[in-house]
Amino acid sequence: MQLSHGGESSPTGAPVARWSVEQVLALAPDAASRKAGTRLGAAGPWSGTGCDASGAVWGLCKGSGSTPYRTVVDTTGPAYACSCPSRKFPCKHALGLLLLRASDDGAFPPAEPADWVEEWLTGRRARAARESGPAAGGDSVRGPADPAAARKRAQRRAERVTGGAQELEQRLGDLLRGGLAATDRSGYGLWEETAARMVDAQAPGLAARVRELGAITGSGPGWPVRLLEECGLLHLLDTAWLGRDRLPDPLAATVRTRVGLPQSAEGPPVRDQWLVLAQYDTPDGKIVARRIWLYGRGSGRTALLLSFGAAGRSPAQALPVGATIDAELTPYPGGGQLRAELGEQFGATTAAGPPPGIAAAAAPAVYGNALRDDPWLDAWPVTLRDVIPVPSKDGWQLADAHTDAHPNARADAHAETHGGTRTGSALPIAPAALSRPGLWKLVALSGGGPVTVFGEIGHRGFEPFAAWDPGEDEEGAGTTGGPVVQLV
């Protein structure tokens, strides 16, 4: 098993931060790997362990055979190599090696890499040199083998999408003329057949939104209102595609992305100290999508890395949550688009505190501004500073601990916890997060006091992804608290 995450990076000799147990477990591809790696996170099965200043750690792990498994991790990637037959990345041996280092740094004395370690590291650096060679030499980036044929293919696909959008407009018109209440009698077949037509039109984005309409019908009190809202957004996307030539370039790029046309990262790379805010996997049909949120310390930008795993395999890309990487990101086009592609990394990961945050009262306006660039956004990333999780009538909410407008907000939160009424500002926690164990992690971390929380705010509320100990100072200056706590 061998994989490199996030491109090749060259060692710098800079001090390498020791990852916490929480950060290591965040790299696990699934719960089974997390459990198996935890069992190997003790000194018993390991021998020949060591580390060097470039960020490499290695060791020999005793297995069922007579020959121990050779395991090495380059923490600047991170990248992993192991002689075991596992197809998971990282495997349980790589996780166990990192967990052992997280709990017992003394088990890894500084040393010269063993021959097999040096061979792997040398191979990584050679590949990095080859990949950066054309750019370093000033050669132009090669385009498609036949640009004219590529343009014709793109034009034919755009014509198919246009035909699909026109057909969808007719179906939406028929739906409204017949009345939304009648869709409850049609069943899900109506939506699945329409979605299949959008797939035939090579518009997977439209197909996905049509399937979401089918899930709304009969979903509970008020479903016709929700269905009408989503039909309106789908109509807006259809008409935007049909009139895309009249749209500003960033919005036109967003529309192309929303209907499902592939886009490539473009534009100048942005080099920054990127804080890894959160990492989580979500099912997307037959594949698994992994989302990694980053925050640029210097640029103040938030970026999303998106990768996929198919056929039961976890996505390849993984980064330690709570660490900072010196790297280049290339953004994707589109108004309000946050997705980026991870490029070259420079040096090792370092520990860091939380990013700067805003009050809960200011978060809805941030989401509202983002909707101007992308009206189809379900949610927008934001970091909330000094908020307290408190129970509410319908679940939980994050209340501002102190604001100028509401100096007694913290007292209000305490009052509501004990059945009173609050007058301060608060955000409801999204229903999807109420059943996760992460909610109780957040409540325990807070202990009734203010915390910093990163997540997404949308029309369903705020969904928390990560939180920092109250002792953590903003921007990592003078940190006195514990590491980041993942909530997904």
C-alpha positions in Angstrom: 0.0 0.0 0.0 1.4 3.4 -1.0 -0.2 6.7 -1.6 0.8 10.4 -1.5 -1.7 12.9 -0.4 -1.9 16.5 -1.8 1.1 16.4 -4.1 4.8 15.9 -3.4 6.6 18.2 -1.0 10.3 18.6 -0.3 11.7 18.5 3.2 12.8 21.8 4.7 14.4 20.8 7.9 11.8 23.0 9.8 10.5 21.8 13.1 7.7 19.2 12.6 4.7 19.5 14.8 3.6 16.3 16.6 0.1 15.5 15.7 -2.5 14.9 18.4 -4.5 11.7 18.8 -7.6 13.6 17.5 -5.7 14.7 14.4 -4.4 11.2 13.6 -7.9 9.6 14.0 -9.2 12.2 11.6 -7.1 10.6 8.9 -8.7 7.2 9.2 -10.7 6.2 6.1 -13.4 4.5 8.2 -14.5 3.4 11.7 -12.9 -0.1 11.3 -9.5 1.4 10.4 -9.8 3.8 13.3 -10.5 0.9 15.7 -7.7 -1.3 14.3 -5.2 1.6 14.3 -6.0 2.4 17.9 -5.0 -1.2 18.9 -1.6 -0.7 17.2 -1.0 2.7 18.9 1.0 1.1 21.7 4.7 0.3 21.8 4.2 -3.5 22.0 4.1 -4.5 18.3 6.6 -1.9 17.1 10.4 -2.0 16.7 13.0 0.0 14.8 11.0 3.3 15.1 12.6 6.6 14.3 12.1 10.1 12.9 14.1 12.8 11.1 13.9 16.6 10.8 12.2 16.4 7.4 9.0 15.1 8.9 9.4 11.3 8.2 8.5 8.7 10.9 8.9 5.0 10.5 8.8 1.7 12.2 8.5 -2.1 11.9 5.1 -3.6 13.0 4.8 -7.2 14.0 2.0 -8.9 12.2 0.7 -12.5 11.7 3.7 -13.4 9.4 7.3 -13.9 10.3 8.3 -10.6 8.6 7.2 -7.3 10.2 5.4 -4.7 8.1 7.6 -1.8 7.1 5.6 1.4 7.7 6.7 5.0 6.9 4.8 8.3 7.0 5.9 11.6 5.6 4.0 14.0 7.8 4.6 17.0 5.4 2.2 15.4 2.9 0.9 13.5 4.6 1.9 10.5 2.6 2.1 6.8 3.6 3.8 3.6 2.6 3.4 0.2 4.1 4.4 -3.3 3.0 1.0 -4.7 4.2 -1.6 -5.7 1.5 -4.3 -3.3 2.7 -6.0 -1.1 0.1 -7.0 1.5 2.6 -5.2 4.8 2.9 -3.8 5.2 5.4 -3.8 1.6 6.6 -4.1 0.6 10.2 -0.3 0.3 10.6 0.2 3.9 9.5 -2.5 5.1 11.9 -0.9 3.0 14.7 2.5 4.5 14.0 1.2 8.0 14.2 -0.9 7.3 17.3 2.1 5.9 19.0 4.1 9.0 18.2 1.2 11.2 19.4 1.2 9.5 22.8 4.9 8.7 23.2 7.2 11.0 21.4 10.2 9.3 23.2 9.5 6.1 21.2 10.8 7.9 18.1 14.5 8.9 18.6 16.0 11.1 15.9 17.9 9.0 13.5 19.2 8.5 10.0 16.4 6.9 7.9 16.8 3.1 7.3 17.6 2.1 3.8 14.0 1.2 2.9 12.8 4.5 4.3 15.4 6.5 2.4 14.6 4.7 -0.8 10.9 5.6 -0.5 11.6 9.3 0.4 14.1 9.6 -2.5 11.4 8.2 -4.8 8.9 10.8 -3.6 11.4 13.7 -4.1 12.3 12.4 -7.6 8.6 12.3 -8.6 8.2 15.8 -7.3 11.2 17.0 -9.4 9.8 15.4 -12.5 6.3 16.9 -12.0 7.7 20.4 -11.4 10.3 20.1 -14.2 8.3 21.5 -17.1 6.9 24.4 -15.1 10.4 25.2 -13.7 11.9 25.2 -17.2 9.3 27.6 -18.5 7.6 25.2 -20.9 3.9 26.0 -21.5 1.3 23.7 -20.1 0.0 21.2 -22.6 -3.6 21.5 -23.6 -5.9 19.0 -25.2 -4.4 16.8 -27.9 -7.0 18.1 -30.3 -8.4 21.5 -29.2 -10.9 21.7 -32.1 -12.3 18.3 -31.3 -12.6 19.2 -27.6 -14.5 22.4 -28.5 -16.9 20.3 -30.7 -17.5 17.9 -27.8 -18.2 20.8 -25.4 -20.6 22.4 -27.9 -22.5 19.1 -28.4 -22.8 18.6 -24.7 -24.0 22.2 -24.2 -26.7 21.6 -26.8 -27.9 18.5 -25.0 -28.0 20.3 -21.7 -30.0 23.1 -23.3 -32.5 20.6 -24.6 -32.8 19.1 -21.2 -33.3 22.5 -19.5 -36.0 23.4 -22.0 -37.8 20.1 -21.4 -37.5 20.6 -17.6 -39.1 24.0 -17.9 -42.1 22.5 -19.7 -42.4 19.9 -17.0 -42.2 22.5 -14.2 -44.9 24.5 -16.0 -47.2 21.5 -16.2 -46.6 20.7 -12.6 -47.6 24.2 -11.5 -50.7 24.3 -13.7 -51.8 20.9 -12.3 -51.2 22.0 -8.7 -48.4 21.0 -6.3 -50.8 18.9 -4.1 -51.3 16.5 -7.0 -47.7 15.5 -6.9 -48.4 13.5 -3.7 -50.5 11.1 -5.7 -47.9 10.7 -8.5 -45.4 9.0 -6.3 -41.6 9.2 -6.7 -41.7 7.7 -10.2 -42.6 11.1 -11.7 -39.4 12.6 -10.3 -37.1 9.6 -11.1 -38.3 9.6 -14.7 -37.6 13.3 -15.0 -34.2 12.9 -13.4 -33.3 10.2 -15.9 -34.1 12.5 -18.7 -31.7 15.1 -17.3 -29.0 12.4 -17.1 -29.6 11.6 -20.7 -29.2 15.3 -21.4 -25.7 15.1 -19.6 -26.9 17.5 -16.9 -26.2 15.6 -13.6 -26.6 18.7 -11.6 -30.2 19.2 -12.8 -30.9 15.5 -12.2 -29.7 15.7 -8.6 -32.0 18.7 -7.9 -35.0 16.9 -9.5 -34.4 13.9 -7.2 -34.4 16.2 -4.2 -37.8 17.4 -5.2 -39.1 13.9 -5.0 -37.9 13.6 -1.4 -39.8 16.7 -0.4 -43.3 15.5 -1.5 -45.2 14.2 1.4 -42.3 14.8 3.8 -44.4 16.4 6.5 -46.4 19.5 7.4 -45.8 22.4 5.0 -44.2 20.3 2.2 -46.0 22.1 -0.6 -44.3 25.3 0.5 -40.9 23.7 0.5 -41.6 22.1 -2.8 -42.6 25.4 -4.3 -39.4 27.0 -3.0 -37.2 24.3 -4.5 -39.1 24.4 -7.8 -38.4 28.2 -7.9 -34.7 27.6 -7.5 -34.7 24.9 -10.2 -36.5 27.3 -12.5 -34.0 30.0 -11.8 -31.1 27.6 -12.7 -32.9 26.5 -15.9 -33.4 30.1 -17.1 -29.9 31.1 -16.0 -28.4 28.3 -18.2 -30.6 29.2 -21.2 -29.5 32.9 -20.8 -25.9 32.2 -19.7 -24.5 34.3 -22.5 -25.9 37.4 -20.9 -24.6 36.6 -17.4 -21.3 38.0 -15.9 -18.5 35.5 -16.3 -18.3 34.5 -12.6 -22.0 33.8 -12.4 -22.0 32.0 -15.7 -19.2 29.7 -14.4 -21.3 29.0 -11.3 -24.3 28.1 -13.5 -22.1 25.7 -15.5 -21.0 24.1 -12.3 -24.5 23.8 -10.9 -25.9 22.1 -14.0 -23.1 19.6 -13.7 -20.5 20.5 -16.4 -16.9 19.7 -15.4 -14.7 22.6 -14.4 -11.0 22.8 -13.9 -9.0 24.7 -11.4 -7.6 27.8 -13.0 -6.0 31.2 -12.2 -2.9 32.0 -10.2 -2.2 29.7 -7.2 -2.6 31.2 -3.7 0.2 30.4 -1.4 -0.6 30.7 2.3 -0.5 29.1 5.7 -3.6 27.0 5.4 -5.3 25.9 8.7 -7.2 22.6 8.3 -10.6 23.4 9.8 -12.5 20.2 9.3 -12.6 16.9 7.3 -15.6 14.7 6.8 -17.1 12.2 4.4 -20.6 12.1 2.9 -22.2 9.4 0.7 -22.8 10.6 -2.9 -24.6 7.8 -4.7 -22.2 4.9 -5.1 -19.2 7.0 -4.2 -18.0 8.8 -1.1 -17.2 12.5 -1.2 -14.6 13.9 1.2 -14.7 17.6 2.1 -11.7 19.3 3.7 -12.1 22.9 4.8 -9.1 25.2 5.0 -8.6 28.8 6.2 -5.7 31.0 4.9 -4.0 32.8 7.7 -2.6 35.5 5.5 -5.3 35.9 2.8 -8.3 35.3 5.1 -9.8 33.0 2.5 -11.8 29.9 3.2 -11.3 27.0 0.7 -12.8 23.6 0.1 -10.9 20.6 -1.1 -13.1 17.9 -2.6 -12.1 14.3 -3.4 -13.9 11.1 -4.1 -13.6 7.4 -3.4 -15.3 4.7 -5.3 -16.0 1.0 -5.0 -15.8 0.9 -1.2 -12.5 2.8 -1.1 -12.1 6.0 0.9 -11.0 9.2 -0.8 -7.2 9.5 -1.2 -6.8 13.1 0.1 -6.5 13.5 3.8 -5.0 16.3 6.0 -4.7 16.5 9.8 -7.4 18.7 11.3 -6.1 21.5 13.4 -2.7 21.7 11.7 -1.4 24.4 9.4 0.2 23.6 6.0 2.3 26.0 3.9 0.9 25.2 0.5 -0.5 26.6 -2.8 -4.2 26.3 -3.7 -5.6 26.9 -7.2 -9.2 28.1 -7.1 -12.0 26.8 -9.3 -14.0 29.4 -11.4 -17.4 30.7 -10.4 -19.0 33.5 -8.4 -18.8 32.6 -4.7 -17.2 29.3 -5.4 -14.9 28.1 -2.6 -13.6 24.9 -4.1 -9.8 24.7 -4.8 -7.2 22.3 -5.8 -4.3 21.5 -3.5 -0.9 22.1 -5.2 2.6 22.1 -4.0 3.3 22.0 -0.2 6.3 23.6 1.3 7.7 22.2 4.5 6.0 20.4 7.5 2.7 20.8 9.2 2.6 22.9 12.3 0.1 23.1 15.2 -2.2 26.1 15.3 -5.1 27.7 17.2 -8.6 28.6 15.8 -9.2 31.1 13.0 -10.8 34.5 13.8 -14.5 34.3 14.2 -17.7 36.4 14.2 -20.7 36.7 16.5 -23.7 34.4 15.9 -25.8 37.5 15.2 -23.6 38.4 12.2 -23.6 35.0 10.6 -27.0 35.2 8.7 -25.7 38.3 6.9 -22.6 36.5 5.7 -24.8 33.7 4.2 -27.0 36.3 2.6 -24.1 38.1 0.9 -22.9 34.7 -0.4 -26.3 34.1 -2.0 -25.8 37.1 -4.2 -23.0 35.3 -6.0 -24.6 31.8 -5.9 -28.3 31.8 -5.3 -28.3 28.0 -5.1 -26.1 27.7 -2.0 -27.5 25.5 0.7 -24.9 26.7 3.2 -21.8 28.8 3.7 -18.8 28.2 5.9 -18.3 30.5 8.9 -16.5 30.5 12.3 -18.4 31.6 15.3 -16.5 33.2 18.1 -17.6 33.1 21.8 -20.8 31.1 21.5 -22.5 28.9 24.0 -24.5 25.8 23.1 -27.9 26.0 24.9 -31.1 23.9 24.6 -34.1 25.4 22.9 -37.7 24.4 22.4 -37.0 22.5 19.2 -33.4 21.3 19.8 -30.2 23.3 20.4 -28.8 26.6 19.5 -25.6 28.6 19.6 -26.0 31.8 21.6 -23.7 34.8 21.6 -21.9 34.9 25.0 -21.5 38.7 24.8 -22.4 41.4 22.4 -22.6 45.1 22.5 -26.3 45.0 21.7 -27.1 42.4 24.3 -24.7 42.7 27.3 -26.7 40.1 29.2 -26.6 37.5 26.5 -24.6 35.0 28.6 -27.1 35.4 31.4 -29.9 34.9 28.9 -28.3 31.7 27.8 -28.1 30.5 31.3 -31.7 31.5 31.9 -32.9 29.6 28.9 -30.9 26.5 29.9 -33.1 26.5 33.1 -36.4 27.1 31.3 -36.3 30.9 31.1 -36.5 33.2 28.0 -33.5 34.7 26.3 -33.4 38.0 24.6 -29.9 37.8 23.0 -28.8 36.5 19.6 -28.6 32.8 18.7 -28.5 30.4 15.8 -30.5 27.2 15.7 -28.4 24.1 15.2 -29.4 22.3 12.0 -31.6 19.2 12.4 -29.0 17.0 10.7 -26.5 17.7 13.5 -28.9 17.1 16.4 -28.6 13.3 16.2 -24.7 13.2 15.9 -22.4 12.5 18.9 -20.6 15.7 17.9 -23.3 17.8 19.5 -22.6 16.3 22.9 -18.9 16.7 22.4 -19.6 20.4 21.8 -21.7 20.7 24.9 -19.1 18.9 27.0 -16.3 21.1 25.6 -18.2 24.3 26.4 -19.3 23.3 29.9 -21.6 26.4 29.8 -18.8 28.7 28.7 -17.9 30.3 25.3 -16.2 28.3 22.6 -15.1 28.9 19.0 -17.0 26.8 16.5 -16.5 26.3 12.7 -19.3 25.0 10.5 -21.8 25.9 7.8 -24.8 28.2 8.1 -27.8 27.8 5.8 -31.5 28.0 5.6 -31.8 25.0 7.9 -29.6 26.5 10.7 -26.0 26.1 11.7 -24.2 22.7 11.3 -21.0 22.5 13.5 -18.0 20.7 12.2 -15.2 21.6 14.7 -14.7 23.4 17.9 -11.8 24.8 19.9 -11.1 24.7 23.6 -12.1 27.9 25.4 -8.4 28.3 26.3 -7.4 28.6 22.6 -6.5 32.1 21.6 -7.4 33.4 18.2 -4.8 32.9 15.4 -3.0 30.5 17.7 -1.3 33.3 19.7 -0.6 32.3 23.2 -2.7 29.1 23.1 -3.3 27.6 26.5 -6.2 25.2 25.7 -6.5 21.9 24.1 -6.5 21.0 20.4 -9.4 21.2 18.0 -12.3 18.8 18.6 -14.0 17.4 15.5 -17.8 17.2 15.6 -18.4 15.2 12.4 
